[in-house]
Amino acid sequence: MRIGNLVSRFIYFRIMKWKLMGNFPSIPKYIVAVVPHTSWLDFFVGLMVRSISKEQINFLGKKELFSPLTAWFFKGLGGAPIDRSGGRGSVEAIAAVFNAHQKFRIALAPEGTRKKVNQLRTGYYQIAKKLNIPIVPVAFDYGNQKVVIHPIFEITKNEEQDLKYLEQLFKGVHGYSKEKSF
């Protein structure tokens, strides 16, 4: 076991006293939809869960974060720069990143912000649909001190029903900031 995994396990299970429910699938490509995203601390919880699970899961950052001085750091953590210039929207830019890799799993926050929202944005769903890859819904439940990795969700032809189902998985889950929770 690598030292990072041991440290993550110690902090997550012993110090924080959190539980981890479910497992990430070992398939090569999928979207990890993480809800709620209410604090910068979610990034560190995500890094620990990724380390404990021993699965490669990446994240995106705007290309400006990947300067010559910081690129090594963000890429080392699994970051991938996203370039939305040239009239490309986020869905097209993220699809290009996926298509450039044989194995790529990306964690996204469907709220699109750490502020309070009443409805999830649909970009994560549109990316999965465009690339014909599944979604793995993940709840960061600070209220019950656990992360829940839900089973793989395969996109159907009924987008409205799919989105309702996915949103209901996160109802009542409290983020770090309870008042900002979805």
C-alpha positions as CSV (number, residue, x, y, z in Angstrom):
1,M,0.0,0.0,0.0
2,R,1.4,3.4,-0.9
3,I,2.0,6.0,1.8
4,G,-0.6,8.4,0.3
5,N,-3.2,5.7,0.6
6,L,-2.2,5.0,4.2
7,V,-2.4,8.7,5.1
8,S,-5.7,9.1,3.3
9,R,-7.2,6.1,5.1
10,F,-5.9,7.3,8.5
11,I,-7.3,10.8,8.1
12,Y,-10.6,9.8,6.5
13,F,-11.5,6.8,8.7
14,R,-9.6,7.5,12.0
15,I,-9.5,11.3,12.4
16,M,-12.6,12.3,10.4
17,K,-14.4,9.1,11.4
18,W,-16.2,9.0,8.0
19,K,-17.6,6.0,6.1
20,L,-17.2,5.1,2.5
21,M,-20.2,3.4,0.9
22,G,-20.0,1.8,-2.5
23,N,-17.1,1.4,-5.0
24,F,-16.0,3.1,-8.2
25,P,-16.3,0.9,-11.3
26,S,-13.1,-0.2,-13.0
27,I,-14.4,0.7,-16.5
28,P,-12.2,3.1,-18.5
29,K,-14.5,6.2,-18.9
30,Y,-17.2,7.8,-16.9
31,I,-18.4,11.0,-15.3
32,V,-18.3,11.2,-11.5
33,A,-21.1,13.6,-10.5
34,V,-20.3,14.9,-7.0
35,V,-23.1,16.6,-5.0
36,P,-23.3,18.8,-3.0
37,H,-20.3,21.0,-3.6
38,T,-20.4,23.7,-0.9
39,S,-16.8,24.2,0.2
40,W,-13.2,24.2,-1.0
41,L,-12.8,21.3,1.5
42,D,-14.7,19.0,-0.9
43,F,-11.6,18.9,-3.1
44,F,-9.6,17.3,-0.2
45,V,-12.3,14.9,0.7
46,G,-12.4,13.9,-3.0
47,L,-8.6,13.4,-3.1
48,M,-8.8,11.1,0.0
49,V,-11.7,9.1,-1.5
50,R,-9.8,8.7,-4.8
51,S,-6.7,7.6,-2.9
52,I,-8.6,5.1,-0.8
53,S,-10.5,3.7,-3.8
54,K,-7.2,3.3,-5.8
55,E,-9.0,4.4,-9.0
56,Q,-7.7,7.1,-11.3
57,I,-10.2,9.9,-11.2
58,N,-9.4,13.3,-12.7
59,F,-10.7,16.8,-12.4
60,L,-10.8,19.8,-14.8
61,G,-9.4,23.3,-14.3
62,K,-9.4,26.3,-16.5
63,K,-6.3,26.3,-18.7
64,E,-5.0,29.5,-16.9
65,L,-4.4,27.4,-13.7
66,F,-2.0,25.2,-15.6
67,S,0.7,27.9,-16.0
68,P,4.4,26.8,-16.4
69,L,4.8,27.3,-12.6
70,T,1.7,25.4,-11.5
71,A,1.0,22.8,-14.2
72,W,3.2,20.2,-12.6
73,F,1.2,20.5,-9.3
74,F,-2.3,20.3,-10.8
75,K,-1.4,17.6,-13.3
76,G,0.2,15.6,-10.5
77,L,-3.1,15.7,-8.7
78,G,-4.9,14.4,-11.7
79,G,-6.0,17.7,-13.2
80,A,-6.5,18.3,-16.9
81,P,-6.7,21.8,-18.4
82,I,-9.8,22.8,-20.2
83,D,-9.7,25.2,-23.1
84,R,-13.0,26.8,-23.9
85,S,-11.6,29.3,-26.4
86,G,-12.4,29.4,-30.1
87,G,-16.1,29.3,-29.6
88,R,-16.1,25.8,-28.0
89,G,-18.4,25.4,-25.0
90,S,-17.7,23.3,-22.0
91,V,-19.3,20.1,-23.3
92,E,-17.2,20.2,-26.5
93,A,-14.0,21.1,-24.6
94,I,-14.5,18.3,-22.0
95,A,-15.4,15.8,-24.8
96,A,-12.1,16.7,-26.5
97,V,-10.2,15.9,-23.2
98,F,-12.0,12.5,-22.9
99,N,-11.3,11.6,-26.5
100,A,-7.6,12.3,-26.0
101,H,-7.3,9.5,-23.4
102,Q,-7.8,5.8,-23.4
103,K,-8.8,5.9,-19.7
104,F,-10.4,9.0,-18.2
105,R,-12.8,9.5,-15.4
106,I,-13.7,13.0,-14.4
107,A,-15.2,14.4,-11.2
108,L,-17.6,17.2,-11.8
109,A,-19.9,19.3,-9.5
110,P,-23.3,19.4,-11.3
111,E,-24.2,22.5,-9.3
112,G,-21.5,24.5,-11.2
113,T,-20.9,26.6,-8.1
114,R,-20.4,26.3,-4.3
115,K,-23.4,28.6,-3.8
116,K,-27.0,27.4,-3.1
117,V,-28.8,26.0,-6.1
118,N,-32.3,24.5,-6.4
119,Q,-31.6,22.6,-9.6
120,L,-28.5,20.9,-11.0
121,R,-27.0,22.0,-14.2
122,T,-27.1,19.5,-17.0
123,G,-23.6,19.8,-18.5
124,Y,-22.4,16.6,-16.8
125,Y,-25.3,14.7,-18.3
126,Q,-24.8,16.2,-21.7
127,I,-21.1,15.2,-21.7
128,A,-22.0,11.6,-20.7
129,K,-24.7,11.6,-23.4
130,K,-22.4,13.0,-26.1
131,L,-19.6,10.5,-25.3
132,N,-22.0,7.6,-24.6
133,I,-20.4,6.9,-21.1
134,P,-22.1,6.3,-17.8
135,I,-22.4,8.6,-14.8
136,V,-21.4,7.5,-11.3
137,P,-23.3,9.7,-8.8
138,V,-21.4,10.4,-5.6
139,A,-22.8,12.2,-2.5
140,F,-20.5,14.0,-0.1
141,D,-22.7,13.7,3.0
142,Y,-21.2,15.8,5.8
143,G,-24.4,15.5,7.9
144,N,-23.9,11.7,8.2
145,Q,-20.1,11.7,7.8
146,K,-20.0,9.6,4.7
147,V,-19.3,9.5,1.0
148,V,-21.8,7.4,-1.0
149,I,-20.7,6.1,-4.4
150,H,-23.9,5.1,-6.1
151,P,-24.1,2.4,-8.8
152,I,-23.4,3.3,-12.4
153,F,-26.2,5.2,-14.1
154,E,-26.6,4.6,-17.8
155,I,-28.2,7.4,-19.9
156,T,-31.6,6.5,-21.3
157,K,-33.6,8.1,-24.1
158,N,-35.7,10.0,-21.5
159,E,-33.5,12.9,-20.4
160,E,-36.2,14.5,-18.1
161,Q,-36.7,11.2,-16.2
162,D,-33.0,10.6,-16.0
163,L,-32.3,14.0,-14.5
164,K,-35.1,13.7,-12.0
165,Y,-33.7,10.3,-10.9
166,L,-30.2,11.7,-10.5
167,E,-31.4,14.7,-8.6
168,Q,-33.4,12.6,-6.1
169,L,-30.2,10.7,-5.2
170,F,-28.9,13.9,-3.6
171,K,-32.0,15.3,-1.9
172,G,-31.4,15.7,1.9
173,V,-27.7,15.2,1.6
174,H,-25.9,18.0,3.6
175,G,-22.7,19.4,2.3
176,Y,-20.0,21.1,4.5
177,S,-22.2,24.3,4.4
178,K,-25.6,22.9,5.2
179,E,-27.4,26.1,4.0
180,K,-25.8,25.9,0.6
181,S,-26.6,22.2,0.1
182,F,-28.6,21.1,-2.9
